[in-house]
Amino acid sequence: MIVYQATKAEFTNDVLTNDIAGIVLTNLQLKANKSVGPSEFTSWQNSLMFMSLVMQDIDIPKDALITIEYHLPQTSKRVDFIISGQDEYKIDHVVLIELKQWSEVELTTKDAIVRTRFKAGMQDTTHPSYQVWSYAALLEGFNQTVEEENIQIKACAYLHNCTDDKIIRDPFYDAYIQKAPVFLKKEAPALQAYIKQFIKHGDLTNIMDRIDKGKIRPSKTLADTISSMLKGNDEFVMIDEQKIVYESAVALAKQSSELQKHVLIIEGGPGTGKSVVAINLLVSLTKLGLIAQYVTKNAAPRAVYESKLTGSFKKSEISNFFSGSGAYINSEQNSFDALIVDEAHRLNAKSGMFKNLGENQVKEIIEASKCSIFFIDEDQKVTFSDIGQKDEIEKWAKKSNATVHYMELTSQFRCNGSDGYLAWLDNALQIRETANDTLEGIDYDFRIVDSAPELRDLIFEKNKIRNSARLVAGYCWNWVSKKNPDDKDIVIGDFAMKWNLATDGNLWIMSSDSVSEVGCIHTCQGLEIDYIGVIVGKDLIVRNDEVITDPSARAKTDKSISGYKKLSKTNPSEAQVKTESIIKNTYRTLMTRGSKGCYVYFTDDETKNAFLKLVRVEG
């Protein structure tokens, strides 16, 4: 998405009239339905003034195009400043510039990480050269137009308040500075020279508009690249807080010991890259010679990853990489250097098929490892037995004399990078109140359809592209086909399909024929596809603008709220709160599995109409 675009001449005039920050803000509000805080607005005023001075070089053509706050595809990130034009050979070039107001920087021992002052004091952040290079890599990796039209992407950083180059240009960061040079306060002439290498003629064909409207390459999925990653290849460029979390986790794992145990809690919503960072950690720690495992309670991600590794690794090697959360009941204390727990919110107290083994999975994981890394999203707890939450982890960490650290992943890399969609969804499901009360201006393919057959046909059509579209539903239909294979489980008028549970099991999301079956929360949580179709049952309805959950509408075969009736007798208010959270979290999780789109059919008409009003779609 292009927030602001103008020729060099128009841009310098907008700065000269002292209106550039206001223009950018107005465009951001109109085009992206977003605003910014006072600090970011002030940074625009200051940094864009400095860039205006840089652009006054007469050899930078007046008809070069300036793009400000460009929204990178498939992410929630924006590029500060872009200049587009042609070089001396009339080859299209785009120069990305990361603008920083920093005046002081500190060195760290973490790859591509520096420390600088923010409102809360000195904090770790990515080196500007790494940051802008990673943005360029994402643009090259996602946009087919860039490749097909041979558009050259260059990147650099401009720290217009910084005078000391000893830290920012320390040899430790050379690898990234070579990819994206950094310019300081007194180096505006050098920045001008860098720009002029690539922009000698103007942009008469609007290169950024072509890129913005260009085809997006198929999304790279973690499952499809896991074998390559475990063989040591870099498949995902981690950006901003992903890189910070990753490097911090590696540092903690390296310094942990039996006498100095560490627990790292990483919070992140759907699509923030928790699993990408987790698998990268598994790879890196294994390469360092540390004994590490990737742990999940949910079997589906493990089954998918392990199936992708079959043929590339021995079965014994695969089993050394991945483990279920109940595997540490009898582990010796500190027998692992690091345990990386993905989807930690799904951890249980007891283990085993009948949940009668062990004492507490959180305790057992912390005791078994010198460093325990928990990726958690408490809004994805979807059964009564899920105990994974911060205070539970903190309790057992304290008992093991482990130091607890906290980090967060916030930027969105699913749902087309739309933080706004997730905020709208939380608001619509009344999980939490947000300012996003409509989907207007949000770049994500969300649709509410009129019938289950329409939803099925839409998903079938999307699945033809690359087998990456699936149907899922809430637990409102009994699993009758388990006993009678010829029966259909989910019957809604002319629509009749089976649950996926019998045929493909945990590999349902990747099986070539599984689009003809309906998935559930357990076979898709922790995984992603391009398009998801969600059937919302009568367990979630809207009446008088209030979202109401009804556990009685759940199927008798549903085990996720097992214990609800018993709890209702002893503590009815707690039972209601707990069940409401599980039902809402289930649909929140289902409706965030699609990286490109989510299509929803509501079995209740009043609920459908209520959501249509929130979307502001006519019909």
Buried (B, 14 or more C-beta within 10 A) or exposed (E): BBBBBBBBBBBBBBBEEEEBBBBBBEBBBEBBBBEBEEEBBEBBBBBBBBBBEBBEBEEBBEEBBBBBBBBBBBBBBBBBBBBBBBBEEEEBBBBBBBBBBBBBBEBBEBBBBBBBEEEEEEEBBBBBBBBBBBBBBBBBBBBEBBEEBEBBBBBBBBBBBBEEBEBBBBEBBEEBBEBBBBBBBEBBEEBBEBBBEBBBBBBEEBBBBBBBEBEEBBBEBBBBBBBEBBEEEEBBBBBBBBBBBBBBBBBBBBEBEEEEBBBBBBBBBBBBBBBBBBBBBBBBBBEEEBBBBBBBBBBBBBBBBBBBBEEEBEEEEBEBBBBBBBBBBEBEEBEBBBBBBBBBBBBBBBBEEEEEEBEBBBBBBBBBBBBBBBBBBBBBBBBBBBBBBBEBBBBBBEEBEBEBBEBEBEBBBBBBBBBBBBBBBBBBBBBEEBEBBBBEBBBBBBBBBEEBBBBBEBBBEBBEEEBBBBBBBBBBBBBBBBEEEEBBBBEBEEBBBBBBBEBBBBBBBBBEEBBBBBBBBBBBBBBBBBBBBBBBBBBBBBEEEEBBBBBEBBBEBBEBBEBBEEBBEEEEEEBBEBBBBBBBBBBBBBBBBBBBBBBBBBBBEEBBEBBBEBBEBEE
